[in-house]
Amino acid sequence: MNSVRLAPGVALVTVPGRGLAVRTPGGEFLKVATGEVRETDLRRRLHAPDGTPDGPAAASADGDGPSGGTDPALDALVAAFEGAGYATREPLGTGMLTGCQVLLLGDPVLVDPLMRCARDEGAEVGTITPDRLPRTARRSGGSGRTVVVWCLDGPVPPGLWDEADRLPGHSVAWLRCHREGDTAWLEPLAATTDDVTSAHVRLRRLAATAAHHELGAYWASLSAEGPGSGHSTASAALTAGLLMEDLVAWASGDRSARRRLRRVRVRRLTVSRHPVLPVPEVAPYPTSAPASALPVPTDPASAEPPRNASAPAMPTAPESGTPRSVPPESGTAVLPARESGTPAPASAASESDGPAPASIAPESDKPVPAVPAPEPASTTRAPASTVTGPPRSRAAVAAPRTAGRAPR
């Protein structure tokens, strides 16, 4: 069994005239009621230095060794320290990334400091090449303890991270960063298929800027940068520290950092954080047919009979009564009315392709009553009829005027 020791960041402080106190990792001071337990015995049990020799010989002189004691009050006090989180039995060499495998690739200015930090936290650190990513995904075995970190001191070439975006589907975590000019982008860690990938970040950034054409062209061309570009020693150390924050959160099971995009100004050494969400899958836009073409009905019962294209379209009469024809006004084309739900012919253009015909009433939520044609002076003219136009809206459409004098 491992011996008990103070947790990292915890200190025992002897306050003159007030006894023993505990300083927590957050900076708080708590008074310790030791009771009958001597302060020196408690320090020896917790391996807390007090400026005096603290070896096994000194501990055994009081009968209390580092691995146990004969005083029940001391055992209870040590157990209280463990219960409060101020003492631990973990070995001294244990870090936050112990048992994790961290595979690094990218530019040395960022990879080297991150490698040192990961090793200090107990991770098994190695390097990898892009062509080995698929094999690493297959060999991980779904353990969930392997992470690939890709660090670039420049923009991402088109398609470079496409293969790595598939790693979360194989239980391999995926963390990356890159730099564009004076800004380093630290993208959120992806550990499952529900997390944010690099493709999602690009789509979100394009949607958030009015210069999406220019930004897309910048990614595609990767124009040469001016002299002096790149990470400095300070900005590289800052970036490595922020990446370590994400790795520690991943190892501890904390998911709060998986929806966070960070921007680091490599000259000013400032950090800003922005929330980001994954982009859901959508159906691809059809590209085989023209955008203006509408589907042709396949049901013979609902399909319209063919008509002579050279003959003018004639309106139909209302639902009740004998069908009759009214000659359209010169220059006004009236299309035959269709039942609701019947699609337009394939040759019809979309609504946004051109202006509406003159005989179509404006769209409104209230129905417009049909206006009968005026009674002509001569009894030989056609009787009044009500004409409906193309189904642009639910409103009724006024009939075209017949030959004769317009109503006042």
Number of C-alpha atoms within 10 A of each C-alpha: 6 11 15 21 24 22 19 13 11 19 17 22 17 13 10 7 6 9 13 16 18 18 16 17 13 8 11 10 14 13 15 16 11 15 10 9 15 10 17 16 19 18 18 22 22 23 17 17 13 14 6 8 10 15 12 12 11 14 20 13 9 13 14 19 19 20 11 13 17 11 13 10 14 22 16 11 17 20 16 13 20 17 11 9 14 22 19 21 14 15 11 11 9 13 16 17 23 17 14 20 19 23 20 24 19 20 14 15 19 26 19 16 17 25 21 13 17 25 16 16 17 17 22 17 17 13 13 16 11 13 9 9 16 14 9 17 21 13 12 16 13 14 11 18 19 23 26 24 22 22 25 22 20 21 18 18 11 11 10 10 16 12 12 23 19 20 24 23 15 20 22 26 26 26 25 23 25 20 22 18 16 16 21 25 21 22 25 27 29 28 25 18 15 14 20 25 28 22 14 17 18 14 13 15 14 16 11 10 11 10 11 14 10 12 14 13 12 13 15 14 10 14 10 6 11 8 6 7 15 22 23 15 13 12 21 23 18 19 26 23 16 16 24 18 12 22 24 16 18 23 18 11 9 12 15 11 17 22 17 17 19 18 20 21 17 23 14 10 15 12 16 9 11 9 11 19 17 17 15 7 6 6 5 6 7 8 7 6 9 8 11 14 14 16 12 14 15 8 8 8 8 12 14 15 7 6 9 7 7 6 7 13 15 17 24 20 18 14 7 6 7 7 11 13 12 20 15 18 13 9 7 11 17 24 18 16 16 15 10 8 8 13 17 19 14 12 11 12 14 12 10 8 9 8 7 13 13 11 20 20 16 12 13 11 8 9 12 15 10 15 15 15 19 16 13 15 9 8 8 7 12 16 14 16 22 18 26 23 24 18 20 14 15 13 20 23 23 20 22 25 20 20 14 12 10 9 8 4
